[in-house]
Amino acid sequence: MSLAHNGVLFLDELPEFKRSSLEVLRGPLEDRVVSISRVRSSLTYPCNFMLVASMNPCPCGYFGDRERKCRCTEQQIINYKNKISGPLLDRIDLHIEVSNIKFENLNNSEEESSEQIKQRVNEARNIQKERYKEYGIFSNSELNSKLIEKFCPLKLSSKVILEKYFNKNSLSARSYSKILKVARTIADLEESKDIEDNHILEALRYRLLDKR
């Protein structure tokens, strides 16, 4: 975690890690430091990293695939997904599903280029740097509860959408904050001053594992 400080920590096949190892991530993801205690000393290392992880939809890898049949039982699928605890998922902003791509779509020239995406991301980051220049932070991910209340106000219609989703999926306060930060980021990417209903709806679509 400390080696990934100011960078990206990528964990492939997330459920294949020992659960005890994964649970160690919880504190550092919140505090951005990792502490190691021994009998005679205690050391603290910085670890402000972006966590990216991948996993299959089931042990065989074909659950939900339109081309191949899944060989797993329902209980096997449940057990596989439950290897990732709810508290750890709470600390991951986006949960998305990536479907298999067909051959004819491999060279789709209509896709947005990496350079275009980079430009939009840099513009959104500049918006955030300017917005938070008096608060000692640089991005939406660093917002605390007080700053979320100040910079992520919602219209009544957006509150209704989020309330229904929150109650249906029994979310935690942490998940609620994550959704607001993601919605604020989506609005920034569109150069929108306010968080609109469509920004909330898009943020909710990135919470796939809330519905497990």
C-alpha positions, 0 to 999 in steps of 0.5 A: 500500500505504501509503495502505491503512495500517490499512485494506483494499487491494482488487485487482480482477481480480488476474491482470491486474496485472503479475506484477512489481507483484504480487510487490512485495506479498510483503515488505510483507504480512509486514513491514507496512512498505514501503521505497522506495530511491533514489540519495540516500535511502531512505524507509520507510512503514507499510502494515499493511493487509488485502489483498482480491483477486478473480479469475475462474476462467478468462480467459472467466470461466465455468469451473465455471459450471453455466449457461454453458460455458467457452470456454477450453482447459485450458492457458489456465486453467492459465496464467491461474491461474499468474499468481499465484505460490505465494509470494504465495498463501502470504501470503493467508489465505483462498482461496474460490470465490463461485458465481453466485447464482440470482434466487430467492436474492437476497432470502433472509431466512434469511441472517444480517444484517450487524449479527449478523455484526458483533456476532460479529466484535466478540465474537471480537476482544474475546476476542483482545484479552483473550488477547494483552493481555500480548503487545503484539498484538491479533489472531490474525493477528499471532501469531509461531511461538512464540505459535502454538505456545502458543495454537494447540495441536491434538488428535491427531485434528486433527494427523492431518487437517492432516498429510494435507492438508499432505503431499497439497498440498505446503504451506509452513511459512507456509501451515501457520501461516496455517491454524492462525491461521484455525482459531483465529479460527473457534474464537473466533467460536464462543467455543470455548476449544480448536481442534477438528477441525471448525475445522481442516476449515473452515480447510482449506476456505478454501484452495481454491487450494492444490489447483490 
